[in-house]
Amino acid sequence: MASRLVTSASRRGRRLNLRDISKIQRCITGDVKQISAKAAPAQAMIKGDHAFQSTIKGDHAFQAMIKDDEKVDDKLEKSLKDHDFFKVRNIVTLRDLFTARVHFGHDAGCRNPYMTPYLFGSRLGMDIFDLEKTLPHLGDALNFTAHVVYRGGMVLFVSRNRQMMPYVEKTAYECGEYAHCRYWYGGSFTNAEQQFEMMTRLPDLGIFINTLNNVFEQHRAVTDFAKMLIPTVGIVDSNCDPRLITYPIPGNDDTPVAVHLYLRLFKEAIMRGKQKRKEDGLEDKS
């Protein structure tokens, strides 16, 4: 199964802007009050513009469009007031992570110093993750993924693990998203207009099943996503650098049973976001 190319022809609609992403991030961190506080001045300014208000009152089509947009905005804002709107934090437990061997890291000699806070210790020369720290990070990542999809965002799965490549592409296909599991050419995003076409749509979220190409070499796409300010979710093993990943998930990124667990959870989060979007009638309105 070939990787699906992300182009404007494959999906319509606009990308999520930085304001949308910022709102979701504040929701996940529990800072909901800032959302309403920052939106109030702009709304007051529009209401105070009497000339603008009198002009649009006579345009019934424009009024209907505004009402539809307001309904959509209300639904989107409502989703941000619930810390776990899609109930994705309950689909995985600490025992699930332990059974899937998520706690196994790499050899202690390969440890990245930035991963030390997420480690419980080491045994027989192998780093062991603290799953009590992994679980909330995983919950935040799943929650963020569901919110992005709920707003019509496009998700790109990225991996260079040849063993898991078919499963990554299958998961992306089954949930209606995209995957890139081949060699990543530098500048695929930063130089997208020249490489593809003028109207190429970039993804709104990147899910990295592996953030490294080998034991020490970071995947080039991590830098490309960061340069384009596209948020990322990534599994970071004990030898990875988590600094460029928006929502790092400390855990084993090599063992097949662990990778299968991650794929199942991300698929479930995406499907819940899409199902809720369909139930709220938000299709093709973002």
N, C-alpha and C positions, 0 to 999 in steps of 0.2 A: 504494500500500500504506500503510495508516494505521499510525501508531505504536501499539504495544501498551501498554495501560495496566497498570501494575504494581499488582495488588491481591492480597489473600489468596486470592481465588477462583481466580486463575490459576496459583498454585503453592503447595503445602503445605509445612510445615516451618518451623523457626525460623530467625531471622537468625543469622549468625555474630556471636558476642560479641567484645568487645575483647580477651579473653584469646586467642581463636583467631587474631585478626588479629596480635596481638603475637608469637605463636609463629611464624607464617609470616614476619613481618618479620625476626625474629632468625635464622631459617633462611637467608633470602636474604643477610643480611649476614655469614653464617658463624658466628654466635654460638650454636652448638647446645648447648653445655654448660649454659647458663643454663636451658634448658628442663627438663632432668632435675633440676637442682638446686632449682628452684622448686616442682616437683611433688612432691618427696620429703617435705617436712614435712606436707603435707595427707594424703598416703597413710599416713604413720606415725600421725597423729592418729586416723584412721579405724580402723586396725588396733588401736590401743590402747584403743578404746572397747569393752570386753568385753560390756557390756550390749547395745549395739547389735548386736554380732556374734552373740550368742546368740539374739537376737530374729529375725534374718533367716535363721539357719541352717535353721529349720524350714519356711520358705516356699520351696518348690521353684521355683515360678514366678518369684519374685523373684530366686532364685539363678541361674536360667537367663538372666534378663534382665541380671543383673550380668555374667555370663560373656560374653554377646553384646556388651555395652557395652565390656568389657575388650578383646575382640578388635578391635572398631572402633577403640578408643583406641590399641591397639598398632600398627595399620596406619597411623593418622594420624601417630603419633609417628615411625614408621619413615620415612615420606615426608619428614619434616623433617630427617633425618640426612644426606640426600643434597643437596648444594648445587644440583644440576640434576636433580631426580628425574624430570622429564618430558622432559628432553633438548630443551628449547625454545631454549636458547642457540645451538644448532647449526643452526637452520633459517634463519638469515639471516647474511650475510657483509658485510664492509665494501664489497665490490664491488657487492653488491645495493643497498646504500644509495646508493652513488654513481650507479649506473645509474638509480635511481629519482629522482634529483635531490633527495635529502633534504638535501644540503649547502647548498642555496640558501635564504638568509634574506630578510628584508625590506630596504628601503632603510635605510642606516645612520642616517639622521635619525630613524627611528621606533624605534630600538633601546631596549629596556628595560634599564636598567643591571644588573639581576639576571641577565640572560642573557649578559653579557660573558664569564664564565669558560668558557662552552661554545662560544665563537667562535674560529675559526682566524685570522680577520682580515676584511678587506673588499676587494672588487675592483670597480672602476668604480662605487663608491658603494653596493654591495650587500654585506650581511653574508654571510660564509661560515662554516658550522658546521664544527667539528672532529669528523669522523665517528668518530675513535678514542675520543671521549668519548660520542658518541651511542650507539654499539654496546653498551657495558655497561649503560647506562641502559635501553635497549630490552630487553636480556636480563633485567634485574631485573623490568621491568614484565610481560613475558610469563610469567616464572616465578611472580610473585605472582598473576597472573590464573589460571593453571592450578591453583595451590594453592587459591584461593578456590572455583573450580568443583569441584575434587576433594572439597571438604567440603560440597558441596550448595549453595554460594552462588549468589545471583542477580546477574546482570550487566545493567547498563543502559548502552547506547551513547547518547551525547549529541553532537549536532552541529547547527549552524545554517547550514551551508554548503548553499545550495539546489541547487547543481550536483551535490553528492555525496550529497544526501539519499536518493535511491532506493537507492544502493549500500549506505549505512549500514544502512538498514532491511532490505534484502535479506540482508546479512551476519548481522544479529541474528536474523532469522527462520530462516536456514539452520542456525545453531548452537543454536537453541532458546532464545534469550535475548530481550532487549527493547530497544527503541530509542525515543528521544524527539528528534524533529528539528523540532518546531514551536516556537511561542513558549512560553517558560518563565514561568509565573506565579510570582512570588515567594511563598515560603511553602508551596510544593507539598509539601515534606517536613516543615518545622517546624510546619505547620498541617494535616498530613495527616488527622488524625482527624476534623476538622471538614469538610474538603473532600471526603473520600471516604467512609470508614466506620471504625468503631472497630477493626476487625481488619485494617486495611491493612498489608501487609508491604512495608517499604522494601527497596531493593536492598542488596546487600552490597558491591558494587563499581561505580564509575562509570568508564566509558571515554570520555574526551573526545577526539574526533577534531579538534575545534576548541575552544579555551578562550576565544575571543573571538567576539563577535557581529559586530564590524567591526574596523577597524584598531586601535582603542584601547579599546573597551567590552568589559569582561569578561563572560562568560556568567554569568547569575544563578545557574545551577545550581551553579557552582563554590563559591559562598558557602553555598548550602543544604547541599551535601554536607559541607562543612567544619563547619558548625554542628551537624550530626547525627553527627559523628565517623565518617562513612562514607568509607573509603579511596577514592582516585581515581588513575587512570592517565590521563595526558594528553599530547598532542602540543603542545609549546610552541615557537612560532616566535620569532624574535629580537625581536619587539615584544610578547611575552607576559610576564606576571608569573607565575613558577613557584612562588611561595611557598605557595600553598594547595593545590597538587597533591602528593599523596603520592609518586607515582612519575612525575616529569616526564621526557619524552622530547624532548630538544632536536632540532628538525628542521623541515623545510618542511611546513606544514599547508595549503598552497593548491594545489599542483600535483596534478592528478588521478592521475598515475602514482605519486606518493608516497603519496597517500591509499589507493589500491588496494593498495599494498604493506602498509601498516599494517593494513588490514582483513583481508587474507589471513593475516597473522601472528597477529592476535588470534583469528581464527576457528580457526586451527590450534592455538593454545594452549588455547582453550576445549574443542575437540573431544578433545585429548589428555587433558585433565583429566577429562572425562566418560567417556572410554573406560577410563581407569585406574580410575575410581570404579566402573564397571560390572564390570570384571575382578576387583576386590577385594571385590565384593559389598556395597558401602556404600550401595546405593540405599535411600532412605526410612529410613535409620538415623541421620541427622544430627539 
